[in-house]
Amino acid sequence: MSNSTQMSALDRIHAILDDNSFVEIGAQVTARATNFNLPEKAAPSDGVITGYGTINGGLVYIYSQDASVLNGSVGEMHARKIVRIYDLAMKMGAPVIGLLDSTGLRLQEGTDALNAFSAIYEKENLASGVIPQICAVYGKCGGGLAVLAAMADFTFMADGAKLFVNSPNALAGNFEDKLDTASAKFQAESGAVDFTGDEEAVAAGVRQLVSMLPANNDAEADYADSQDDLNRACPDMAAEAADPVLALTDIADSGLFVEVKSAYAKEMVTGFLKINGATVGAVANRTAIFGDDGKEAEKFAPVLTVDGAEKAADFVNFCDSFEIPVLTLSAVEGFDASVASEKKIAKAAAKLAFAFANASVPKVNVVTGKSFGTAYTVMNSQSLGADMTYAWDDAQIGMMDASAAAKIIYADAIDSAKDVQAEISEKASEYAKLQSGVEQAAARGFVDAVIAPEDTRKYVAAAFEMLYSKAEDRPVKKHGTV
């Protein structure tokens, strides 16, 4: 699905930016290499259109590769144009949007092209955590260009596009017809891509995401006027607990929740919403997905997985970099138990714990269900640094499931009982009352308030309003190492 004309690359820019706002930079730039008869080939703009414009009135910088010019390949001057855009964006504190459609490295330019890739990587590194970086893959994006896309904060991918480091046909024992590892579906399910859809959906998605994000890491919080009542009750909230996409949509101003990486690690939900007009990042445990008919379409165990923990940790790190407050809806009973998981789960959980503890932005945790053991503590618990912790009145917080605990603590009594199941039930009930009830956590100060599910929005909104001016000192260091 490569471009056939230069206007196609330009049209992609116009589809994303506000009408008549695009101003091109470097239109006269062309390749200067002379090897392999390159001067005989027309290279207008050296295969990439660069410039700036606005999205909802906010300044953004943008580049769009033109596959009709030398296949959109990246050479010295092509990269120099992109680097120039990054330099301007860093000076102005504005997001960069890259629209990718290229065969990758320009072979005719050899080491100059290799250096060109490195120059872009360096700028992406310097910009990381300073300005938002968004990539949208419209055509081919292979080899070193795939690394460029992966270094962005968020990656969109159009249906039919190809994203790969190694072509499917280059993988031993595999070929594209068998498993298209370069497809949007595969890359989204692998976590490399955040959003997919047709070109129109991609353009609309980029606009929507940019409108949710601050311009840079030093920008004042962007407040949009909201007519949604802060004290609005959410009567369906309890029924939405299993699928927090529904719950977060209910909590959000005007019912807008933008989910990130929806096809990857579905048991962990990440995304953005606005509360009281301000953007908030959300992380939530999920046990079910409901279809349009209201019936359960997919089901997940109430556990923390390797992919889910890593997905959440990356998202929290992004939010912290750009001063975006974090809301968690916690309901997790333990860790995924399998041989494959055991190889990485400790490290993944450590990354999640570090991300929450390290984040200095306002953090609010709402315990919506059963939350047990270490898995609960790494999900933004109060002891890990949550500023405010709420729990629904039917939630549970404790070491482990009451039945499992009873079998350990009362093993002798259970073994000698005439009715084992009745004994387990009795002891489990006793344990739950003493240790797992949310009232016990509240009595010890680990929960700030026990709330009804339908009151979640007003408590969360009030908490973030109170935490607006939060400032927190940390030890002086270059960076953490977890």
Secondary structure, DSSP 8 states (H G I E B T S, - for coil): ---SSHHHHHHHHHHHS-TT--EEE-TT------GGGGGGS--GGGGEEEEEEEETTEEEEEEEE-TTTGGG-B-HHHHHHHHHHHHHHHHHT--EEEEEEE-SB-GGGHHHHHHHHHHHHHHHHHHTTTS-EEEEEEEEEETHHHHHHHTSSEEEEETT-EEESS-GGGSTT--TTT--TTSHHHHHHHTS-SEEE-HHHHHHHHHHHHHHS-SSTTS---B----S-TT---TTTGGGTT-HHHHHHHHSGGG-EEEESTTSSTTEEEEEEEETTEEEEEEEE-SEEE-TTSSEEEE--SEE-HHHHHHHHHHHHHHHHTT--EEEEE---EE--SHHHHTTHHHHHHHHHHHHHH--S-EEEEE-SEEEHHHHHTTT-GGGT-SEEEEETT-EEESS-HHHHHHHHTHHHHHH-SSHHHHHHHHHHHHIIIIIBHHHHHHTTSSSEEE-GGGHHHHHHHHHHHTTT--------S----
